[in-house]
Structure formats: C-alpha cells, structure tokens
C-alpha cells in the first residue's frame, strides 16, 4: 500500500478534509438521540445572517448513504464554503426505506465561525430536526465568556442545563466545527486527537485512534475501491447525558465508529487529502454501513482513480 497522507498543512487540502469529517461528528451523536436524524431549520434567535457574508472560497459537497442489512436507511449531504479566515458548513440528512417507515426523520445543521491562528473559533451553531417522535430545534451563539448562549425547543432538561451552568462547555466547539478543528491538527496526529464538543445539550469528547490499513472493494452500495487507512472514533460522554442513557450504556456500551479513510485530490488536483469513504456504526435501527457516493469541489468531481462509478 502506498503511503496515505493525513490532512495536510496546505490550506486547500485541509478545507476538504475538514468537510469530510463533519459527517463523522453527527454519526457519533446518534446513540444520544434515537429520534434525531436531521430536519429543516426552524426560525431561531441569534446572529443575523445578513450581518456576515458567506466566506469567499470553493464550495465543497459530499454525499453519504446509510445501509443496514443491504437496505438504504438514509442519506446525508454536507456542504461547506471555507476561506482563509471564515467557514460556513451545513449538513442535511433524511431517513429512507425501513428507517423512514419507523422514524420519517429529517435534520439540518449549520455552523459558522472564523479560522484563527489558534484554530477554528465558532460563532453560531443551529440545528433542527423533525420526525415521528416530534420536532426539535436549537441555536447556540458564542458569548464573551468562552461558552455559548443556548435557546432550545423543547427546553433543556435539568441535567443539560446543569452541564451548561457548570462551565464544562467553556473551550468546546459545536459538532460541525469539531470536524474542522480535528482536521487542522498536525499530520502526524491524524486519527489520534481528542476533540471536546458541546451540542447545546451535552458535553462530550470525540476520541480518534488509528488502527491499521485495509483494501476495499466496490459493491452495489459502495463506490470506492482501493487502499484505505482505518480508524476508530469513540464518543466519550462528559456532562448532560441522561441517567437512562448512562444506565443503557453501562449495560450495553456503544462500540466505536469504524472509519475507512482514502486519499483524494484537493482543489486543482495538486494535493492529496483524506476523506472517509466508509463507516461502520450502530444506530437505533441496528448496525449500519455508510458509504461516500459523491465528492465535489465547486461542481467538479474530486479526483480519485479508484471511484468505480458516478451516481
């Protein structure tokens, strides 16, 4: 297997690698909310979008498909515009097939912030979901105390409000920014970092661990074939989780998410970057495989000789 580079120090390479990882953060939160796959954003209070223009940079789009027992369970699309100083990331997901008949869920999340010498600085995170289990909406805006002001519907549960008051959310990033933050780590720390995250209700850490290498073959669901590196992504609860969830985890701990990462060409085709091309995780519907089926930069396919076909 040829050497597989990690997210490079090159800014254009880091942009696409960062976008790819946004999907992983959403997946890591699945055990926390069986009803919450993504939904159209509802009106929320916070920063006026008109006050902040969209970053001037290439538009990166990734599409993933979820499968369980060979059946399509859902889709996830992530779009980001990332400049040298700012970022705007949106993820949309929806159930399909069997999962649709059970949950009929949609979700949309958005994060905006700035890129600084010290790393990403989130300014606002919004998410809204709708399913047969009910509608949920949340907005968190960074305040001057290093944490977030949160408005949520339904309101925060007592343990969630206590987590926010405890100060444990200070220094955290939102779920979408977390992926950007982790991708900006030095290359020699790829799949080895811990990122501390606050989603407006819970504080948790995402622990990455590199585990080896594997060659993948294309299938009816999988588009990518070729060499990959493998990583584990573990969700570590820190505050705000419910007693019921803790008891369930004690009885049946959630396994790490397994990631397969593969090299692609960044903007201009001059820089190798890593994208997650396959994931294995446990969902409320059982074990699922997630496949990258499309990767574009400003409308042009990201170059990867081992992509077996276009969709």
Residue, then its C-alpha position, 0 to 999 in steps of 0.5 A: x500500500x502506498x503511503x496515505x497522507x493525513x490532512x495536510x498543512x496546505x490550506x486547500x487540502x485541509x478545507x476538504x478534509x475538514x468537510x469530510x469529517x463533519x459527517x463523522x461528528x453527527x454519526x457519533x451523536x446518534x446513540x444520544x438521540x434515537x429520534x434525531x436524524x436531521x430536519x429543516x431549520x426552524x426560525x431561531x434567535x441569534x446572529x443575523x445572517x445578513x450581518x456576515x457574508x458567506x466566506x469567499x472560497x470553493x464550495x465543497x459537497x459530499x454525499x453519504x448513504x446509510x445501509x443496514x442489512x443491504x437496505x438504504x436507511x438514509x442519506x446525508x449531504x454536507x456542504x461547506x464554503x471555507x476561506x482563509x479566515x471564515x467557514x460556513x458548513x451545513x449538513x442535511x440528512x433524511x431517513x429512507x426505506x425501513x428507517x423512514x417507515x419507523x422514524x420519517x426523520x429529517x435534520x439540518x445543521x449549520x455552523x459558522x465561525x472564523x479560522x484563527x491562528x489558534x484554530x477554528x473559533x465558532x460563532x453560531x451553531x443551529x440545528x433542527x430536526x423533525x420526525x415521528x417522535x416530534x420536532x426539535x430545534x436549537x441555536x447556540x451563539x458564542x458569548x464573551x465568556x468562552x461558552x455559548x448562549x443556548x435557546x432550545x425547543x423543547x427546553x433543556x432538561x435539568x441535567x443539560x442545563x446543569x452541564x451548561x451552568x457548570x462551565x464544562x462547555x467553556x473551550x468546546x466547539x459545536x459538532x460541525x466545527x469539531x470536524x474542522x478543528x480535528x482536521x487542522x491538527x498536525x499530520x502526524x496526529x491524524x486519527x489520534x486527537x481528542x476533540x471536546x464538543x458541546x451540542x447545546x445539550x451535552x458535553x462530550x469528547x470525540x476520541x480518534x485512534x488509528x488502527x491499521x490499513x485495509x483494501x476495499x472493494x466496490x459493491x452495489x452500495x459502495x463506490x470506492x475501491x482501493x487502499x484505505x487507512x482505518x480508524x476508530x472514533x469513540x464518543x466519550x460522554x462528559x456532562x448532560x447525558x441522561x441517567x437512562x442513557x448512562x444506565x443503557x450504556x453501562x449495560x450495553x456500551x456503544x462500540x466505536x465508529x469504524x472509519x475507512x479513510x482514502x486519499x483524494x485530490x484537493x482543489x486543482x488536483x495538486x494535493x492529496x487529502x483524506x476523506x472517509x469513504x466508509x463507516x461502520x456504526x450502530x444506530x437505533x435501527x441496528x448496525x449500519x454501513x455508510x458509504x461516500x457516493x459523491x465528492x465535489x469541489x465547486x461542481x467538479x468531481x474530486x479526483x480519485x482513480x479508484x471511484x468505480x462509478x458516478x451516481 
